[in-house]
Amino acid sequence: MAATMTATALIQPNAQHQYTVTPADLPLSCPMPGMYLWNSHPRVYLAIESAGWAKCPYCGAEYTLVRG
């Protein structure tokens, strides 16, 4: 099951491996701004706009862009 990111709740980074994001989450980075950073990998920006899908090279998390 994919997680939907919200601006109000902090979640553990890398806790799941599939995330659903919206255009409001762009530019996309892993870990995302709504994730705790203390125990995660360095932030990397992912190009998701053209393909609608991206995978983090550090943790393997997969992001799917839902265009509204």
C-alpha positions as CSV (number, residue, x, y, z in Angstrom):
1,M,0.0,0.0,0.0
2,A,1.4,3.4,-0.9
3,A,1.5,6.2,1.6
4,T,0.2,9.7,0.8
5,M,2.3,12.5,2.1
6,T,0.8,15.3,4.0
7,A,2.4,18.6,5.2
8,T,1.4,18.2,8.8
9,A,2.5,14.7,9.9
10,L,6.2,13.7,10.2
11,I,6.8,10.1,9.2
12,Q,9.9,7.9,9.6
13,P,12.0,8.0,6.4
14,N,12.5,4.7,4.6
15,A,9.7,3.1,6.7
16,Q,7.8,2.2,3.5
17,H,9.1,1.7,0.0
18,Q,6.2,3.2,-2.0
19,Y,4.9,6.7,-1.7
20,T,2.3,8.6,-3.6
21,V,3.1,12.3,-4.2
22,T,1.2,15.2,-5.9
23,P,2.4,18.2,-7.8
24,A,2.3,20.1,-4.5
25,D,5.2,17.9,-3.3
26,L,7.5,19.0,-6.1
27,P,10.4,19.4,-6.3
28,L,10.6,15.8,-5.0
29,S,13.4,14.8,-2.6
30,C,14.1,11.7,-0.6
31,P,13.7,11.9,2.2
32,M,10.8,14.3,1.8
33,P,10.5,17.5,4.0
34,G,7.8,15.7,6.1
35,M,10.2,13.0,7.2
36,Y,12.5,12.8,10.1
37,L,16.1,13.2,8.9
38,W,18.3,12.2,11.8
39,N,18.5,8.5,10.8
40,S,18.2,8.7,7.1
41,H,20.5,9.1,4.0
42,P,21.5,12.4,2.5
43,R,18.7,14.3,0.7
44,V,18.6,13.6,-3.0
45,Y,16.3,15.3,-5.5
46,L,14.4,13.0,-7.9
47,A,13.2,13.9,-11.4
48,I,9.6,12.6,-11.4
49,E,7.8,15.1,-13.6
50,S,8.3,13.5,-17.0
51,A,7.9,9.8,-16.2
52,G,5.5,10.1,-13.2
53,W,7.7,7.6,-11.3
54,A,11.1,7.8,-9.5
55,K,13.2,5.5,-7.4
56,C,15.6,6.7,-4.7
57,P,19.2,5.6,-5.4
58,Y,20.0,5.4,-1.7
59,C,17.1,3.6,-0.1
60,G,15.1,2.2,-3.1
61,A,11.9,4.0,-2.1
62,E,9.6,4.3,-5.1
63,Y,7.5,7.5,-5.7
64,T,4.5,7.7,-7.9
65,L,3.2,11.1,-9.1
66,V,-0.6,11.5,-9.1
67,R,-1.5,14.4,-11.3
68,G,-4.6,16.1,-10.1
